Amino acid sequence: VQLVESGGGLVQTGGSLRLSCATSGFTFEQYAIGWFRQAPGKEREGVSYIINRDGDTYYADSVKGRFTISSDHAKNTVYLEMNSLKPEDTAVYYCAADLPVVVVTAIMLGRKVDRVDYWGKGTLVTVSS
C-alpha cells in the first residue's frame, strides 16, 4: 500500500493550493481517504474525508466552506482543494486510508486516530501573513 501526497508549498493569505493523494495497493472503492494536518507544537487534526463507495464527505469546522475534497476513481487519487488559506492552515498535511468506519471515527469523532492503517509521508503547506 502506498499513499503519496503532493501539492504543498508556500502561499500568501487568501491564496489557494490543491493537494493530491495518489494511492495504490488496495481496492480504492472500498476505502475512505482522509486528510489530517499537524502544525508545529500541536496535535494532529482531522480535516476532511471522503468515502469512495458513495462519495460522502465531511469537513472539520475550521475548514468548512474553504476546502473541498474529491476523488478520481480512474486515477485512485484524492484531492484537497484549499481556498482562502489562512496562516493557521500552516501545517504538514497527511492523507490516510482505511475502511470507512475507521476514518470516520478518526476524523469526525477525533478518536482512535492511531488505528488508521495507511498513511502518506505528508506535504508541507505554509501560509504567509
C-alpha positions in Angstrom: 0.0 0.0 0.0 1.2 3.5 -0.9 -0.1 6.9 -0.4 1.9 9.8 -1.8 0.9 13.4 -1.1 1.9 16.3 -3.4 1.0 19.9 -4.0 2.1 21.6 -0.8 4.1 24.8 -0.8 4.2 28.4 0.2 1.2 30.7 -0.4 0.0 34.0 0.8 -3.0 34.6 3.0 -6.1 34.2 0.8 -4.4 32.1 -1.7 -5.2 28.5 -2.9 -3.5 25.2 -3.2 -4.6 21.8 -4.4 -3.2 18.8 -2.6 -3.1 15.3 -4.2 -3.0 11.9 -2.6 -2.1 9.2 -5.1 -2.9 5.7 -3.8 -2.1 2.2 -4.8 -2.1 -1.3 -3.3 -5.7 -1.5 -2.1 -9.2 -1.5 -3.6 -9.9 2.2 -3.8 -13.7 1.9 -3.9 -13.8 0.0 -0.6 -11.8 2.6 1.4 -12.2 6.1 2.8 -9.5 8.6 2.4 -8.9 11.3 5.0 -6.7 14.3 5.3 -5.1 15.2 8.6 -2.8 18.1 9.4 -0.3 18.7 12.1 1.1 22.2 12.9 4.3 22.6 14.9 3.7 22.0 18.6 0.1 21.0 18.0 -1.7 17.7 17.9 -2.7 16.1 14.6 -6.1 17.3 13.4 -8.6 15.6 11.2 -9.5 17.9 8.3 -11.7 16.1 5.9 -12.6 12.7 4.5 -14.3 11.1 1.5 -15.9 7.7 1.5 -15.2 6.4 -2.0 -18.1 4.0 -2.4 -20.7 6.7 -2.1 -18.9 10.0 -2.2 -19.9 11.0 1.3 -17.7 13.8 2.6 -17.0 15.6 5.8 -15.2 18.7 6.8 -13.9 20.0 10.1 -15.5 23.3 11.2 -12.1 25.0 10.8 -12.1 24.4 7.0 -15.7 24.1 6.1 -16.6 26.3 3.2 -13.0 26.8 2.2 -11.7 23.3 1.5 -13.2 20.7 -1.0 -12.3 17.1 -1.1 -12.8 15.0 -4.2 -11.7 11.7 -5.7 -10.8 10.4 -9.1 -11.6 6.7 -9.3 -9.8 6.3 -12.6 -6.6 7.6 -11.1 -7.1 6.2 -7.5 -6.3 9.8 -6.4 -7.9 12.1 -3.8 -7.6 15.8 -4.0 -8.0 18.5 -1.3 -8.7 21.9 -2.9 -7.9 24.6 -0.3 -9.1 28.2 -0.9 -9.0 31.3 1.2 -6.0 30.0 3.1 -5.1 31.5 6.5 -1.8 31.4 8.4 -3.5 29.0 10.9 -3.8 26.5 8.0 0.0 26.1 8.0 0.9 22.5 8.8 2.1 19.3 7.4 -0.8 17.6 5.6 -1.1 13.9 5.6 -3.5 11.7 3.7 -4.6 8.4 5.2 -6.7 5.4 4.1 -8.7 2.7 5.8 -12.2 1.3 5.9 -14.8 4.0 6.2 -15.7 3.3 9.9 -12.1 3.7 10.9 -11.6 7.0 9.0 -15.0 8.4 10.1 -14.2 7.6 13.8 -10.7 9.2 13.5 -11.8 12.4 11.7 -15.4 13.1 12.7 -15.1 11.9 16.2 -11.4 12.6 16.7 -10.9 9.1 18.2 -8.6 6.2 17.6 -6.5 8.0 15.0 -3.7 5.5 15.6 -5.9 2.8 14.2 -5.9 4.3 10.7 -3.7 1.8 8.8 -2.2 3.6 5.9 -0.5 7.0 5.9 1.4 9.1 3.5 4.6 10.9 4.4 3.0 14.3 4.3 3.3 17.6 2.4 4.1 20.9 3.9 1.7 23.8 3.5 2.9 27.2 4.6 0.6 30.3 4.5 2.3 33.6 5.0 0.6 36.6 6.5 
